[in-house]
């Protein structure tokens, strides 16, 4: 029933297991702590803050239209998409402009008066902070914006 293993064989197997485990852990730590990035930083996500009425999906879609979508890569101060290369500053300005054009679902009301887009060049996270102001929205007699 039982497999007989000598004590010295068990110790050797245990030491081999610990050695393999330490080797894997050292390899992972060396990879995770390396600062060299050869292939650029991919866009990893879009975080939206400050919106109450305008849907997050609408804002994300407009930011993606400026080039900050899956598959886009940041090389220093250049954003490379599947179709073009644009400077990161121009892409940020375009994203801010596109975000202010976001509308409330089912209407043409554009309540976002200001947007701040920030890109973390190390992680690829795009943070969008918006300010909604309905007092600046002009409505006609039928309730539609002008």
C-alpha positions, -999 to 999 in steps of 0.1 A, spaced: 0 0 0 25 25 11 56 35 -10 87 33 11 109 63 7 141 67 26 146 99 46 175 112 26 156 108 -6 127 127 8 150 155 19 166 157 -16 132 159 -33 121 186 -9 152 206 -15 148 202 -53 112 215 -50 122 245 -29 151 253 -54 127 252 -84 101 273 -66 128 299 -56 141 300 -92 106 307 -106 100 334 -80 133 351 -88 126 350 -125 92 366 -119 106 393 -96 133 401 -121 108 405 -149 83 426 -128 110 450 -115 126 457 -149 121 492 -160 131 487 -197 101 490 -220 110 482 -256 76 478 -271 59 508 -256 31 509 -231 -3 496 -243 -35 515 -234 -49 494 -205 -81 512 -196 -102 543 -193 -114 556 -160 -142 583 -160 -148 606 -130 -172 633 -123 -201 623 -145 -237 621 -132 -260 621 -162 -239 613 -192 -233 575 -195 -198 563 -189 -199 542 -221 -206 573 -242 -176 591 -227 -154 561 -231 -165 557 -267 -156 594 -274 -122 590 -258 -116 559 -279 -123 579 -310 -93 601 -302 -71 570 -303 -70 557 -267 -84 523 -275 -73 487 -271 -43 480 -294 -30 516 -291 5 519 -278 24 549 -262 60 554 -273 74 583 -252 53 612 -265 37 594 -294 5 575 -295 5 548 -322 -28 534 -332 -36 508 -358 -42 535 -384 -19 564 -376 7 579 -353 -1 612 -334 16 631 -307 3 623 -272 -5 660 -266 -26 662 -298 -45 630 -288 -52 643 -253 -66 676 -268 -87 656 -293 -100 635 -265 -109 665 -244 -128 680 -274 -146 647 -281 -156 643 -245 -172 677 -244 -194 666 -273 -208 637 -253 -246 638 -251 -272 625 -227 -286 593 -241 -315 598 -265 -311 636 -267 -288 662 -282 -281 678 -248 -243 683 -242 -239 691 -205 -202 685 -202 -185 720 -202 -150 709 -194 -129 677 -195 -95 668 -183 -77 638 -198 -46 625 -182 -25 596 -195 -1 576 -172 28 568 -195 39 539 -172 7 519 -169 -13 531 -199 -43 541 -179 -63 571 -193 -82 591 -166 -110 614 -177 -124 639 -153 -155 657 -165 -176 687 -153 -213 686 -161 -231 719 -160 -268 720 -170 -271 757 -165 -251 763 -196 -274 741 -218 -297 761 -240 -331 745 -246 -358 756 -270 -395 755 -262 -398 718 -271 -370 708 -247 -343 700 -273 -310 717 -271 -301 743 -297 
